[in-house]
Structure formats: C-alpha cells, structure tokens
C-alpha cells in the first residue's frame, strides 16, 4: 500500500497521486465503503491507473461507478476496458451515451481526419449503464454529488457538485481558457455562456477541472471568459458555432439595395 494523497476530503486526483501525467485529470471519489472514478483516460494508461488504485488499497470490487464527464476520447477511450476489468457500471449524460455506445470516433475526437489526427485504438464502443442528467444525485458511500448539465463544449458535458467543490469538466480552466469550441463536437456558444454563468454565480469554493490544476472559483475571471465567448458568437472565425456574422448580413443588405462599397 502507498500513502494516499487526498486533494480534498474524499477526493484523490490520480495524476497528482502518481506524480505523472495521464493526459486528463482522473478523480477518485472515496466514499468509505465504495469508490468511483470520474473519467478514466486513454486505453494505453488504463492498466497503470487500475494498478495505482490497487496500490492505494482500494478494493477493485468496491468500484461503484465509472463516470464520464463527457464523451471526448482523451477522457474515456479506456471506459469499455475499465467496465470489463472492474465489473463496474458506467454513467454518462444521455447525449454523451449516444456517441460512446456508437464508438463515434469523430464526435469523440478520437479521429480528426482533416488534420490526419487519429488516436491509436480509435473509440471503442462502450455500453452506458446509467444515464445521468440535471438534478440527479450520485451516491458513493457517504458522499453525495449533485449532477449538473453544463453543455457548451459538448452537448453531453456534465459537472458535479460535492459540498464546496465543483468538478467542472472542460468548461473552464485556471487560465480562463475553455474546452475546444468545434462543430464536430456539437459545441454551442450560447449554451457555453449559460453554463459558465452558472459556475460564476455558484457558491463552490474550488473548481476541479478535467485539465490543469485545481483553482479557486474566480467570478471576475469567469466573467472575462464569458465576455470573450459572447464576442465569439458574432465572429466568422467560429463558423457554424457562431450565431450570426453581422458584417456579412450588412453586406447582403447593401447588395439587395444596390449600394456600392465605400472605399
């Protein structure tokens, strides 16, 4: 057995525990009589993750749930393998479950053909045993987590409230950056802004993201990010994720009235 490094009571982050990067933050929720993992990472690191859990003296048979924050491959490519190895149920938002059960390599970002990016092993299809959504509560032993639906990065992005902690997924990082905004993801800028506003206005003291360090919730930083994404809604840079492009709309009005450009 190795010493457990609790980040907060009942919460171990396995990258910090192992002093090595798994590519995504993997949170072990210790409920005393049972435990759960929030995201499991890639297939090629799963054996190491499970061995680390064993070395921390958690009985593998006591794994209550394997939770997917959303369907991106860097978070859950190893989910099907983990489900088999640990004989534990999987949980995800219904929208994420569609991509996970289909093994949709494009929507999960396991494959980006236009950039010739392909994660080895693709996205193995995985049965989702429990569909979780806004208002649900997850019980892990003595711990209780409230499920939030926080779409924007993806339609199936979830966050989880545990006491004064918010597991915030890919919604927001310490530097004010957010998870990728991309049409193949099904990203929605209006939904993203609403989710960030909800996080800004919550009373959580700490945010536990899926990438990068844990940090104190900072309403001013979150507002700065919201202001930036609000502008993105009207920029051609974001293609079909933008809700309009005022410049082109004005130009089309000029065309329709026969107005020539002012040079």
TORLO-521082 format. One record per residue (C-alpha): residue in one letter; x, y, z. Coordinates in steps of 0.02 Angstrom, whole numbers. Each point is the difference from the previous one (the first is absolute). Layout:
# TORLO-521082
+-----+--------+--------+--------+
! res !     c1 !     c2 !     c3 !
+-----+--------+--------+--------+
!   A !      X !      Y !      Z !
...
+-----+--------+--------+--------+
//
This chain:
# TORLO-521082
+-----+--------+--------+--------+
! res !     c1 !     c2 !     c3 !
+-----+--------+--------+--------+
!   X !      0 !      0 !      0 !
!   X !     59 !    176 !    -39 !
!   X !    -52 !    157 !     93 !
!   X !   -157 !     81 !    -66 !
!   X !     18 !    184 !    -48 !
!   X !   -172 !     75 !     25 !
!   X !    -24 !    162 !    -94 !
!   X !   -159 !     32 !    101 !
!   X !    -93 !   -114 !    121 !
!   X !    -56 !   -150 !   -100 !
!   X !     85 !     58 !   -162 !
!   X !    162 !    -67 !    -74 !
!   X !     62 !     65 !   -168 !
!   X !     99 !   -143 !    -76 !
!   X !    123 !    105 !   -102 !
!   X !     53 !     87 !    160 !
!   X !      0 !   -165 !     94 !
!   X !    112 !    -84 !   -129 !
!   X !    108 !    155 !    -32 !
!   X !    -23 !    -29 !   -187 !
!   X !   -120 !     59 !   -133 !
!   X !   -137 !   -113 !    -68 !
!   X !    -54 !    135 !   -123 !
!   X !   -161 !     38 !     91 !
!   X !    -41 !     26 !    183 !
!   X !    -71 !   -160 !     76 !
!   X !    -91 !     24 !    163 !
!   X !    -27 !   -142 !    122 !
!   X !   -149 !     33 !    114 !
!   X !     23 !    -93 !    164 !
!   X !   -166 !    -33 !     84 !
!   X !     74 !   -110 !    137 !
!   X !    -93 !   -161 !    -39 !
!   X !     13 !     23 !   -189 !
!   X !     84 !    111 !   -127 !
!   X !    -21 !     69 !   -176 !
!   X !    108 !     68 !   -140 !
!   X !    -41 !    159 !    -94 !
!   X !     72 !    -26 !   -175 !
!   X !    122 !   -142 !    -30 !
!   X !    110 !     70 !   -138 !
!   X !     76 !    -93 !   -147 !
!   X !      8 !   -188 !    -25 !
!   X !    190 !     -5 !      2 !
!   X !     10 !     74 !    176 !
!   X !   -148 !    -95 !     75 !
!   X !    102 !   -146 !     68 !
!   X !    112 !    123 !     92 !
!   X !   -152 !     93 !     68 !
!   X !    -78 !   -161 !     66 !
!   X !    164 !    -58 !     75 !
!   X !     16 !    169 !     88 !
!   X !   -175 !    -19 !     73 !
!   X !     48 !   -173 !     62 !
!   X !    161 !     66 !     78 !
!   X !   -104 !    131 !     91 !
!   X !    -88 !   -147 !     83 !
!   X !   -170 !     25 !    -79 !
!   X !    -89 !   -165 !    -33 !
!   X !    -34 !     -8 !   -186 !
!   X !   -164 !    -90 !     35 !
!   X !    -60 !    154 !     95 !
!   X !      0 !    113 !   -153 !
!   X !   -176 !     72 !     -2 !
!   X !      4 !     97 !   -162 !
!   X !    108 !     54 !   -147 !
!   X !    -58 !    177 !    -42 !
!   X !     27 !     86 !   -167 !
!   X !      2 !    190 !     13 !
!   X !    -31 !     -2 !   -188 !
!   X !     40 !   -106 !   -151 !
!   X !    172 !     64 !    -55 !
!   X !    122 !   -142 !    -32 !
!   X !    141 !     72 !    107 !
!   X !   -119 !    -15 !    147 !
!   X !    -84 !   -168 !    -34 !
!   X !     85 !   -102 !   -135 !
!   X !     38 !   -129 !    134 !
!   X !   -178 !     -6 !     66 !
!   X !    -54 !   -163 !    -82 !
!   X !    159 !    -86 !     60 !
!   X !    -22 !     71 !    176 !
!   X !   -180 !    -60 !      4 !
!   X !     59 !   -176 !    -40 !
!   X !    150 !      2 !    116 !
!   X !    -88 !     74 !    151 !
!   X !   -172 !    -76 !    -32 !
!   X !    -71 !    172 !     42 !
!   X !   -144 !     97 !    -76 !
!   X !     31 !    147 !   -114 !
!   X !    -92 !    166 !     10 !
!   X !    -16 !    144 !   -124 !
!   X !   -120 !    131 !    -64 !
!   X !   -126 !    -73 !   -125 !
!   X !     74 !    105 !   -141 !
!   X !    176 !    -59 !     40 !
!   X !    -64 !   -179 !     11 !
!   X !    -51 !      5 !   -184 !
!   X !    179 !     36 !    -56 !
!   X !     77 !   -120 !    125 !
!   X !   -112 !   -147 !    -39 !
!   X !     24 !     28 !   -187 !
!   X !    188 !     19 !     16 !
!   X !    -13 !    160 !   -103 !
!   X !    183 !     42 !    -32 !
!   X !    -34 !    171 !    -76 !
!   X !   -119 !     70 !    131 !
!   X !    110 !    -67 !    141 !
!   X !    156 !     77 !    -79 !
!   X !     84 !   -169 !    -14 !
!   X !     19 !     44 !   -184 !
!   X !     20 !    169 !    -85 !
!   X !     18 !    -51 !   -183 !
!   X !     27 !    177 !    -66 !
!   X !    159 !     13 !    105 !
!   X !     48 !   -183 !    -17 !
!   X !    -14 !    -22 !    188 !
!   X !    -52 !   -173 !     58 !
!   X !     17 !    -68 !    177 !
!   X !     66 !   -177 !     -3 !
!   X !   -142 !   -119 !     35 !
!   X !   -134 !    122 !    -56 !
!   X !   -153 !     12 !    112 !
!   X !    -55 !   -173 !     59 !
!   X !   -189 !     -7 !     20 !
!   X !    -53 !     -6 !    182 !
!   X !   -168 !    -40 !     76 !
!   X !    -61 !    137 !    117 !
!   X !    -92 !    -83 !    144 !
!   X !    -65 !    157 !     86 !
!   X !    -58 !    157 !    -88 !
!   X !     24 !    152 !    112 !
!   X !    -63 !    176 !    -26 !
!   X !    -44 !    164 !     85 !
!   X !    -72 !    -22 !    174 !
!   X !     59 !   -178 !     28 !
!   X !    102 !    -46 !    153 !
!   X !    141 !   -126 !      3 !
!   X !     32 !    -92 !    163 !
!   X !    175 !    -68 !     28 !
!   X !      0 !    -73 !    175 !
!   X !    -16 !    150 !    116 !
!   X !     28 !    126 !   -140 !
!   X !   -140 !     84 !    -97 !
!   X !     30 !     89 !   -164 !
!   X !   -128 !    105 !    -92 !
!   X !      0 !    -16 !   -189 !
!   X !      1 !    159 !   -105 !
!   X !    -31 !      5 !   -187 !
!   X !    125 !    129 !    -65 !
!   X !     -3 !    -10 !   -190 !
!   X !    103 !    110 !   -114 !
!   X !    164 !    -90 !    -29 !
!   X !   -104 !   -152 !    -43 !
!   X !   -188 !    -31 !     17 !
!   X !     33 !   -135 !    129 !
!   X !    123 !     93 !    112 !
!   X !    -38 !    -27 !    185 !
!   X !     63 !     82 !    159 !
!   X !    -16 !    -69 !    176 !
!   X !    -26 !     93 !    164 !
!   X !     74 !    -80 !    156 !
!   X !    -15 !    111 !    153 !
!   X !    105 !    155 !    -39 !
!   X !     81 !    -81 !   -152 !
!   X !    -55 !      5 !   -181 !
!   X !     73 !   -128 !   -120 !
!   X !    -13 !    114 !   -151 !
!   X !     58 !   -111 !   -144 !
!   X !     61 !     94 !   -153 !
!   X !   -107 !    153 !     35 !
!   X !    137 !    114 !     69 !
!   X !    184 !    -10 !     43 !
!   X !    107 !    100 !    120 !
!   X !     65 !    116 !   -136 !
!   X !   -176 !     43 !    -61 !
!   X !     10 !   -112 !   -152 !
!   X !   -143 !   -119 !    -41 !
!   X !    -18 !   -169 !    -83 !
!   X !      7 !     -3 !   -190 !
!   X !   -141 !     87 !    -93 !
!   X !    -31 !   -106 !   -153 !
!   X !   -146 !    -48 !   -111 !
!   X !     48 !   -185 !      0 !
!   X !    -19 !      3 !    189 !
!   X !   -171 !     77 !    -13 !
!   X !     67 !    152 !     93 !
!   X !   -124 !    140 !     37 !
!   X !     60 !    173 !     47 !
!   X !   -167 !     57 !     75 !
!   X !     -7 !   -158 !    107 !
!   X !    183 !     23 !     49 !
!   X !    -34 !    177 !     61 !
!   X !   -148 !    -60 !    104 !
!   X !    103 !   -140 !     78 !
!   X !    143 !    119 !     42 !
!   X !   -122 !    125 !     77 !
!   X !    -70 !   -138 !    109 !
!   X !    175 !    -45 !     59 !
!   X !     40 !    185 !     28 !
!   X !   -154 !     23 !    109 !
!   X !     16 !   -160 !    101 !
!   X !     68 !     -7 !    178 !
!   X !    131 !   -135 !    -36 !
!   X !    166 !     50 !     75 !
!   X !    109 !   -107 !   -112 !
!   X !    -13 !    -56 !   -181 !
!   X !     75 !   -169 !    -47 !
!   X !     23 !      1 !   -189 !
!   X !     38 !   -145 !   -116 !
!   X !    165 !     78 !    -54 !
!   X !    124 !    107 !     95 !
!   X !      5 !     43 !    185 !
!   X !   -142 !     18 !    122 !
!   X !    -38 !    182 !     40 !
!   X !   -111 !    114 !    102 !
!   X !   -157 !     56 !    -89 !
!   X !     30 !    176 !    -61 !
!   X !   -157 !     91 !    -60 !
!   X !    101 !    140 !    -81 !
!   X !    103 !   -122 !   -103 !
!   X !   -157 !    -95 !    -49 !
!   X !    -84 !    163 !    -54 !
!   X !    150 !     42 !   -108 !
!   X !    -17 !   -169 !    -85 !
!   X !   -188 !     25 !    -22 !
!   X !     32 !    170 !    -80 !
!   X !    123 !    -79 !   -121 !
!   X !   -118 !   -140 !    -50 !
!   X !   -142 !    125 !    -20 !
!   X !    104 !     86 !   -135 !
!   X !     39 !   -168 !    -81 !
!   X !   -185 !    -20 !    -38 !
!   X !     13 !    136 !   -133 !
!   X !    168 !    -45 !    -78 !
!   X !     27 !    -95 !   -163 !
!   X !    150 !    -83 !     83 !
!   X !   -119 !   -123 !     85 !
!   X !    -93 !    -55 !   -156 !
!   X !   -162 !    -92 !     37 !
!   X !     27 !     21 !    187 !
!   X !    -30 !    188 !    -20 !
!   X !   -181 !     55 !      8 !
!   X !     20 !    138 !   -129 !
!   X !    128 !    102 !    -97 !
!   X !    -54 !    183 !      3 !
!   X !    124 !     54 !   -134 !
!   X !    -69 !   -122 !   -129 !
!   X !   -180 !     40 !     48 !
!   X !     32 !    185 !    -28 !
!   X !     88 !    -36 !   -165 !
!   X !   -149 !   -102 !    -62 !
!   X !   -116 !    146 !     41 !
!   X !    113 !    115 !   -103 !
!   X !     -3 !   -123 !   -145 !
!   X !   -190 !     -9 !      6 !
!   X !    -16 !    191 !     -6 !
!   X !    134 !     23 !   -133 !
!   X !    116 !     94 !    117 !
!   X !    182 !     -1 !    -55 !
!   X !    142 !    -20 !    128 !
!   X !     71 !    157 !     76 !
!   X !    186 !      1 !    -36 !
+-----+--------+--------+--------+
//
